[in-house]
Amino acid sequence: MTRRNTAVYETMIMHASETVRVERDAEYSTQTTRKRQSWPRSVALTLLLGGVLGLGHSAGAFVYETEQEFLSTGDFNGDGKPDVVIVDRYTGRVRLGYQLEPGRFDWVDWRSSGAKDVAGVSVGKLADLKHDSLALASADANVITVVHAANPALATDPVVIPSVALGPNAVVAIDLGGPGNTPLHDLFVSSIYNSDPTPNRVTLFRNDGRTFTQTAELPVGGSGARVNRVTLKRGGPELAAGVVTDDDGQRLLFGSLASGQPVTTLSIPGLPRNADYVLGHFRGQPLKEVVLYKYGEPTLTVHTLTEAGGRIEASAGRTIEVGRPVRQLVVMEGETKSRLLAVFGDDEPAEVMDFDCVSPPVSVQKLPGLTNHFLNAGLVLPDAVLLFSVITNDRPRSVSQYQIYVASADRYELMAFGTLASLADRDDTTVPAIHKRIVAQLTAKTAAEMKPYTNTIPGTAVKYEMVPIPGGEFVMGSPETEKDRKPDEGPQHKVKVSPFWMGKYEVTWDQFLLYMYPDDEKKLRETNPTPEDVNQLSDAVTRPSKPYVDMSFGMGKSARSGGIGFPAIAMTQHGANKFCHWLSAKTGHFYRLPTEAEWEYACRAGTTSAYSYGDDPDKLVEYGWFFDNSNSKYQEVGRKKPNPWGLHDMHGNVAEWVLDQLDPDFYKKGASQGLVVDPWNKATKPYPHVVRGGSWDDDPPALRSAARRASDRSWKMQDPQLPKSIWYLTDAQIVGFRIVRPLQVPPPEDLLKYWTSGVEKD
């Protein structure tokens, strides 16, 4: 936009009258007072976009920016205590610290924001008046998202806000005045990649608590950055502040959206490029001072404010030497005066500083960083200072450690330090989206509607078959009279099992290799196209590291002519669990490993004999592969007779992972309860887990329906990795798995328990 068009636009939004502007600000101040009485803790965020700013309706957290992060505070879980949020710019991953009490936080694993290369972050009441939420904008990803974080134990799906404008680079949660106003915050978004002649635009979204509805899109003359909500004086209305870049250079602008129309309130021109700013009552006066600084430079520029006739103006800038390069400034609010928290060079302590805006800041207390760590950023809470550091001074680098200084008398005392959640790839953030897709695709909702089905893995031509298993009761374990019985197979006890589908065959290499080698799987999509959202979801699930040997050990992989394929082997239980996670993301069906009870129930198929066909081990050659007939290797699945419910190779070929920890006393607990419903002995340690069914290398007794086998560390004996691989078992060429699909879909937090045991790091 030309300078002339910019002027025309600003004239339009100012309604050609300073008197109107002053009256609106005065009116809005009265409105704010009324709203604060009825809406405690309501937060408004403001945004400068293209030379205009929004005005909020109550105080809120300042969002600080560093090279790598956005840092702020907010009451995300609604308990009345300020929490901490750190957003990584490049990955968009959100780390939260929920405050338990002064100096103590519950630091949770990172959560997905649904955006990468984040350009702007805001905090506000976007879901309800009790909880703060995050709004994020990414110009390069062309996305606006909202993240709710009310539950410290469970992440929720980011909400994507549709927009016709391109390249959203800043967002603010703010109360848009005027018709249709609600107590909740709305969204004010700037964008920078639109078509000429107006590439910079402002878009307004009204929030009714359920949806964000676009209400306006306006061309503007510049792009906004470093946006925050502020007040310029005690008791004054909250304004938005931000740095605007236009044809005239850079300005720091303040403004109002009290009427629903953007109105400029104050402009400070001539900012050096890439300047940052803070505001505070450093002199103890009702009006604040504006302090400008640049990362890595040793000077500050101070603008004092004056007010006459309801109009606030800024003085010319005063340059003040700090003496050392400044990395970050954070305002420490007091009852009458503000202080500065300054973060300096890598190996220097942070400092609490008095500042009168005339003389250089004076150090009050030094807050050293952790030994052998480099301070990178800070945040201030009412009763504590948080410092964040990295373990190397290579730039840029995400903060990884924290330390907390708690206020004690007139000083801060170190209370706690530790490590923040890693930003390494994790796939649990996919669970809410997978669960949502599974629930949306449910067709069979009762046992009567369950039918056998054959499914093709999306993006491929590979198929798999599932067999319905009716729910019912059975006696689990073997009787004491059964030949070759072992003590851990009893006592027998009654178990009730809910309906589920089970894989007709063991998982084959043709299926497992799609998960094991993602590059090969992605090539298949060229001839088997799938929706991009399905690809993104499944690609986000953790894949195995590349194996260092042929994991089939020469026994065969691809199906031969007329065959179904060879069983996949030698994966850890973790590897089998994550395949189920990936397949669920791919298909929109909930798959997992069977519990031990489900496996035995399906294997018996209504029988009570040692094998599903009877008690005679001589007939086993018709139903399974074992030491006597396997030729010392596994065989293609489905070549032996099925059990009464149509499941092949339940006896032999490969032993099959189940979910349970092997506990010799677990059956005793079940027997004491009379009837146990859907038992699962969830693992609490890496060994032993249970495998069932026996293998090609076993004798007939190990293939009985009740026979149990324990996993062991020796199954990784030849693994050359240190630590040993969480994916492969170089010495367990007998172990594979098959999948189940329960009729009833559990809540998202339970899906994660099935797919990530928490004990797989061994």
N, C-alpha and C positions, 0 to 999 in steps of 0.2 A: 504494500500500500504506500502511496506517495505521502509526503509530509502534509500536503494540502488535504488529502482525504482523511488523514489522521486528525487534523485539526477540526474538520467538519464533524467527524464522529464524536470527538470529545465535546464539542459544542452541543451536539445533540443530546448526549447523555447527561450533560450538566444542566439541561433545560434552560440555558441562557440566563441563569440568575444565581448569583452567590447567595442571595437572600433565601431562595428556596432551599439551597443546600444546607444553610445554617439551621433553618427551621426544621428540616427533616432530621438532622443530627440531634437537635434538641428533643424533638418528638421521639426519636428512636431511643434516646437515653432513658426517657420516661417508660417506654415500652419494655426496655431491658430490665429495669427495676421491677416492674410488675411480673415479668416472666421468671425472674430469678426467685421470687417469692413462691411461685407455684411449681416451678420446674427445677428442683435442686440438682446440681451437678450436670446440668445441660451444657453441652460443649458446642461452640460454633467455630469452624475453621474458615479462614478467609484466603482468597487468592487474588494476586495481581495478574492480570492478563491484558496485554496489549494496551497498557496505559490506564486501566481501570481496576478497582478492587472491590471485594465484597466486605460487608460488615456482619459480624456474627452477633449472637445474642447472649453469650456468657463467656467467662474466661476459659481458656483451654491450654493444652500443652504446646510448647514451642518445639518444632521439629528441627533438629540440628543436622547438618550435613557434613560429611567428611569425604575424602577421596573414594571410600569404599562403601560407606553406610549412610543410612538415615537413622537417627536415634531420637526417641521421644518417650513420653510417658502417657498413661491413660488407665482408667479403671476398667480393664477388659473383662474381668469376671464379676464385676458389680458388687464387690464386698466392701467398698468404701475406702480401700487402700490403693494408692497409685502403684501401678505395675510398670514394667520397662519393656520397650520393644526396640529391636534392632533389625533393620531391613537391609539385606545385602543388595547393592545396586545391580550387580551383574547377573546374579542368579535369581533375584527376586525372593529369595528364601527369608522367612520371617522367624526370628528367634524371640521368645517371650520369657520374661522373668516375672512370675506372679508373686507379689509381696505377701509374705506370711506375717511378718512383724518387722519392726525396724532392724535392718541389717540382715534379714533372712528372706531368701527368695526360692521359689520352686522354678528352676530353669528347665524348660521342657524342650523336646526335640524340635528342630525347625519345622515350619509349616509352609506349604506352598501358597504363594500369592496368586498363582495363575499368570504371572507376568515375569519377563526377564528384561534386563537393561532398563531398570526402573529409573524414571526421570523425576517423579514427584510422589510424595507421600503425605497423607493427612490423617488425622485422628478425630473421630466425632461420633455422635449418637445416631448411628445409621440403621440400627435394628430396633432399639427401644431406648427409653430414657435412663435405664439403669446401667447399660453396658456401653463401653466405647468399642468402636470397630475401626478398621483401617481402610482407607481408600488409596489406591495406587494407580499411577499412570505410566505407560511405557510408549514412547513415540515410535521406537524402532519395531516393537512388537505390535503396535497399533491396537492397544487394548487398555481398557479401564476396568479395574476389578475392585471388589469389596471383600474384605476378610473379616469374618466374625470369629472371636476367640473367647467366648464366654466360658467354655469348658476347658480347664487345664489338661484334662485327661484325654480329650478327643478333638482332633482337628475336623473342621468342616470344609466342604467344597467352597472355593472362592466363587463369588457371584460376578459374572461378566456383565458389564453394562453396555448394551449395544449403542453405537453412535455412528452417524453418517460422516462426521468430521474425521479427518485422517491425521495421525501422528499426535495423539494426546501426550503432552510433555509436562503438564502440571495439573493437579487436582486439589480441590479443597472441599471438605465437608462444611457446609455453611447454611445458615438460615436465610432462605430467600424470602424477603418480605413481600407484601402484596397479596392479591387474591389467591386463595388456595393454600396459604401458609399453614404449616403444621408444627408441632413442637419438635419433631425430628429434624435432623439436618438434611439438607439437600446437597446436590453436587454442582460445582462450578468448575468446568474443565477448559483448559486451553489446548489448542492443537496447532501444529506448525507445518504439516506436509500437504496442505490443501492446494488446489489449483490456483495459479496466478489469475487475476492480480491480487487476490487476498489469501495468501497461504496461511496467515495467522488468524485463528478464529476462537471465539468463546462460545461454549455450549452450556446451557443451564438444564439441569435435571431436577424435577420435583419428586420428592420421596414421600410416599404415603405409608411406609412401613412394610409394603409388600413388593412394590415395583418402583423403578426409577423411570419416569416419563420425561422425554425431552420436551422442553417448553420453548426454547429459543436457541438460535444460532446466529451469532453476530460477527461480522468481520472486524478485526482490530489491527492497529498499526505496529504492534511489536509482540515479542514473545516474553513470557514471564518465567521467573526462576526464583528459587530460595523463598518460597511463599510461606507466610505464617500469619497467624492471628495475633494481634497485639492491641494494647490500649496505649494512648499517648499521655494519659494523666490518670490519677487516682479518681475512681468514680466515673470516669468518662466512658463513652461507648466503645465497644470493641471494634477495631478496624482490621482490615487485611493489609499486610505489608509484603512487598516483594520487589525483586530487581527486574526492571523491564529494559529490554534491549530493542531500540528502534533506530530510525535514521539519525537521531540526534545523539546517539551513544547509549549510555546506561543511566537509569534513574532509579531511585528508591521511592516507590509510590505507596500511598496509604489511601484507603477509600471505603465506601459504604455500599451495601445492597439493601438497606433498611426498607426501601420502598419497592423493592423488586427490580429496580433499575440501577445500574452501576453509576456511582458518582465519585469523582476524584476529590479527595480531601486535602492531601499534602503531597508535594513532590520535592525531592532532593535530587537535583541534577548533578551531572559531572562525576559519577562514580567511576573509579578505576575498574577496568575489566576484571571479571571474576572476583569482585569484592563480596565479602560476607558482612553480616551485620548482627548486632544485638541491641536491645533497648533495656534501660533500667533507671531506677531512681538513685543514681550514683551520688548525687549531691544532697539527697534527702528532700528534694523539692517535689511539689505536686505533679509538675510536668516531668516527663522522662527525658533522658538524653539518648541520642542515637550514636552508637559507636560502630564505625566501619573498620574492617581489617582485611588483609589478604593472607592466605595460607603461605607460611614460610617467610614473611616479611616482619621487620621489627618495629613497625610504626602503626599507630592508630589514628583515625580521623574522627573527631568528635563534633557533633552538631547539637547545640542546645536548642530548646524549643521555647517559644513565647506565644502568648495568647492575647488577642485583643478583639473585642466585639464578636466573640465566638469563633474566631478564625485562628488556627494554629499555624505558625510559620517556623521555619528552621533557620538557625544562624549559619553564617559561612563556616566551613570546616576548619577546625583547629588540629594541627598535626602534633602528636605527642609520641615521643620515643619510648619504647619499652625496653630496648637494650638487647633483646634476644628475639630470634624468629618465633613467631606465634603460629601454632598449629590449629588451635581451636579455642574460642572463648565461650563460656557458659555463664549465664546470669544466675546469681545466688540472691534470691529475694529476701529482704528483711522487713521488719515492721515499719521502719522509716527509711532505711537506706539499702541499696543493693551493693553487692560485692561481685567481683569477677572470679571465676575459676578459669585459670589459664593452663592449657596443655602446650608444652614447648617441644623441644627436640626429643629424639628417641630415648636417650639415656638420662634425660633430665627429669626431676620431679615435677608434678603439677603443683600449682600454687594457688592458694586462696589470697585474693588481693583486694585492698581498699583502693578506691579510685575517685578522685574529686573532679575529674575531667579537665583539670588545669595542669597538674603536675603528673609525672610518670606514676603508674600504679605502684603501690607499696605492698610488699609481701607480708602477709599476716601469718601464714602457716604453709610449710612445704609438705606435700603428700607424695612420698616416693613410690615409684612403681615396684613391681615384683623383681627380684633378682634375675638377671639375664633375660628380661623381657623389655619391650619397648612400648612406652605409653603412646596411645594413638587417639583416644577420645575420652570424653567424660560426660556425665549427666548429673543433675542435682535434683534430689527429692527434698521435701520439707525438713527431714531429719537425717539426711545422709548424702554422701557424695559417692558416686560410682565411677571408677576409672576402668578403662578397657585397654588391653595391650595385646601385642602380637609377639611371637617368639623369634621373628626375624625382621630386620628393618628393610627388607626388599619391598618395593612399592609397585602397585598397591597390594595390600594384604588384609584379609578380613580379620577383625579382632577375634581372639580365641580365649583370652583369659579375662577375669574380672577381679576387682578388689573393692571392698565396701568400707568406707570410713563413716562412722556414725557420730552424730553430734553429741558431745559430752561437755557440759558447761560452755566455755567459749572456744573449745577446740574440737577437732575431729579425731577419733580414735579408730585405728584399724580393727575391724570386727571379723571380717570374713574375706576369703579369696578362693578362687577355684577356676575350673575350666568351663567355658560355655559349650553349648551343644555344637557338635561338629556340623559343618556344612556339607559333608560328604554325601554322595548320592544315597538316598533312602527311598524305598518304594511304598512305605505305609501311607504316604499321602495320596496314593491312588485308590485306597480302600473306599472312601465315601463315594467317589464317582463310579467305581465298579458296582458297589452295592445299589446305587441309584439305577444303574443300567439293568442289573439283575432283576430288581423289583419291577421295573417298567416292562420287562419282557416275559414276565410269568404268564404261562398259559395253563398248565396243569396246577390246580390249587387244592385238589383233593386226591386221595389215594385212588379213587375210582377213575380219575382222569389220567393216571399214569400209564403210558404206553412205551413199548420199546422204540428207540429211535436211532437213526444214524445221522451223524452231524459231520460237516466239513469244517475244518479249522479255517476261519476267514483269512483271505489272502493267499491261500494255498489250495491244492487239490487233495490234501491228506484228510482221510476220514477216520472216524472212530465210532464204535457202537456201544450203546448203553441199554441195560436190561433193568426193568422195574423190579424192585424187591419189596414185597408187601410187608408192612409193619406187623409185629406180633411178639409173642413170648416164646422163650426157649430156655433150656437148661444149659448153662455155659460150663465148660470144663469137661473132664472125663471122669467116668466112675472109677472107683478104686479097683474094680475087677477088670478094667480094660488092659489088654496086653501091651507091654512096653510103656505104660503110663509113667509120667514123672511127677514128683511131688508138687511142682508149681502149676499143675493143671487142675488143682482142686483147692478147696472143696467145691463141688458143683453148687451152683446157685442160680436162682431164677432171674432172668433179665428180660425186660421189655424194650424192644427196638422200634423206633419210628420209621416210617417208609422212606426209601431212598432208591435212586438208580445206582447201578454199579457197572463198571466197565466189563463188557463181555469178555475182553481179553486183557492181558497185561499190557501196559503202555509199551509201545514198540519204538524202535530206533527212528523209524520214519516220522513219528510224532515228536519224540524227545529232541531230535536233532534240530527241529525248527526253533526250539527254545534255546538249545545249546549254542547254535551258530546264527546269531541275529543277522549278520550280513547276507548269508545265503537265504534266510527267510524273507528279508526285505526285497531281494531280487525277484522272488516269486510273485510279489504284489504287482509287478508290471503286467503280468498276464492274468492275475486274479485280483482285480482292484477291490479295495475295501474303503469304507468311510475314513477320512483322515482322523476323526476324533477317536475311532477305535484303534488306529495305528499308534496315535500318541499315547493313549492309555496303556496299551500293552507294551510299548517300547519303554515306558517308564518303570516297568517291573524289572528288578535286578536280574541280570543274566549271569550264568556261570563264567568264571575265567576260562581261558582256552586250556584244554587239557594238554598235558605234556607227553602222553602216550595214547595209543589207540585204545579207547575205553571199551571197545568190543573184544579186544584181545584176540582178534582173528576169527571169532566164532560166527560172524555174519551180522549184516545190518539190514540192507534193503530187502524187501519182499521178493521172493522168486516168483516165477510165472504161476499164477493161480493161488499164490500164498498170500498171507496177511502181513507177515513180517516177523522179525526176530525181536525178542523182548530187550528193552534198554536195561542196562545193568550198571552197577558200581557207582551209582550216585549216592550221596549222603541222604539222610532223611530230610535235611534242610533243602537239598537240591530237589527232592521229590515234592516237598511242600511248595517251593517257589514255582515249580512247573504248574502246580494247581492254581496258584495265584495268577500266573501268566495266562493260562488257558481260560480262566474265569474272565480276565480282562478282554481276551480275544473274542469270546463267544457270548458273553452276557449271561452265562449259567454259572451257578456257584458249585465249583468242584473243590474237593479236598481229598486227603487220605482217609481211609475208613478208620474208625475206632477199632480196637481189638474185638469188642463185642459185635460190632457190625460185620467185621470180617468173618468171625466164626459163625454167626447167624446165617450169612449168605453162603458160606462154604457148606454148612450142614444141609441147607435147603430143606428143612423140615425133618431131617433124619436124626437118629440118636446113636448111630453106629460109629465105628472108629473112622471110617471114610464115608464120603457122601453116597457111595454105592453099596456099602455093606462093611463087613469086618474082615474079609479075606484079602490079605496082602498080595496073593497070587494074581488077583484080577486088576492090580494097580496098573499093569502095563497098558490096559485099555483106556486109562483115565489120566495118566501123568507120566512125566519124564523124570527119571531118577537114576541113580548110579548104574543100575543093571542094564538100562536100555538107552541111555542118553549119548553114548559114544564120547563121553567126557566133555560135553559142551551143551549149552542150551540149544533148543530147537525152535522152529517157527511156532508161533502161537496158533491155537485152534486146531491142531492136528489130532488131538485126542478127544474122546467123548466128553461132553459137558456134564455138569452135575444136574440134578432135577430142575433147577431154576435157570438152566441155559448158560451157566458160566463155565468157561473153559480154563484149564490149567490151574484150578484152585489147589490141586495136589501136584506139587513139583514144578519143573521147568525152572522158574526162579522163585526164591523166597520173596515175600512181599512186605514192604514197610507198612506199618500201621502207626497211628498217632501216639499210642500209649508208651509211658515209661513202664519198664518191667519191674514190678514189685511183687516178690513172692507172697506177701501178705495181703495183696489187694483183693484177691478172691475171698479171703476170710471176712473182710469188711463187707463185701457184697452179700455173703451168706448170712451175716448177722442182721441184715436189713429186710430179709424176706423176699422182696421184689425190688430190683434196681432198674430204674428207667434211664436208658441211654448213658451208661457209664463211660467215663473217659478219665483215665489216670494221667492227667496232664504232666508233662515232663518238667522237672525242676533242676535237672542236672544232665550233662551230655550223655552219660551212659548209665545203665543200658536201656535202649529202646527195644521194642518188640518187633520181630519179623515173623511172618506166618507162612505156612503152606509147604515148607521144605523146598529143595532145589534139585537140579540135575545132578548134583554131586553128593546127594544124601541117600541113605538107606530108607526103606519104606516107613519105619516107625516115625521118622521126622516129618512125614507127609500126612500124618493123621489130622483130622479136623481140629482137635484140641491141642496139638503139639505147638509149643512156644519156643522161640529162640531169642537169645539176647545179643544185641550188638556189642561190639568190643573195640577198644582202641587199636587192637592188632590189625583191624581191617584197613588201617592206614599205614601199616608198617613200612612199605616201600615208597611211600609218598616223600619226594625229595624236598618239598616245601617246608620252610620254617617261618611261621607256624604251619601246621598241617592244613591242607585245603579244607574249606567248609563245603566243597562241592563234590569231591571225588573220593572213592574208596578203592585204592589200587589193589587191595588184597581181599576184596569182597566181590568176586566175580559171580557170586551166587545170588546177589540181591537185586531186585527190581521193585516194581509197584504197580498197582492199578488204582483207578480213581473212583470216587463216589460222588453223587449229587443228591443231597438231602432234599426232600420235598419242601420242608419248611426252611425258609431263608432266615438266618439269624441276623441280629443287628450288626452294624459295621464293626464295632469294637470286638465282636466275637470272630468275625472273618479274619481279622488280624491275628488273633490268637491261634487260629488253625494254620495260617500261612507262615507265621514267624514264631517259632517256639520260644525264643529268648535264650536257648541254651546251645545254639548251633556253633558257637565260636570255638570249637574244639575238633 
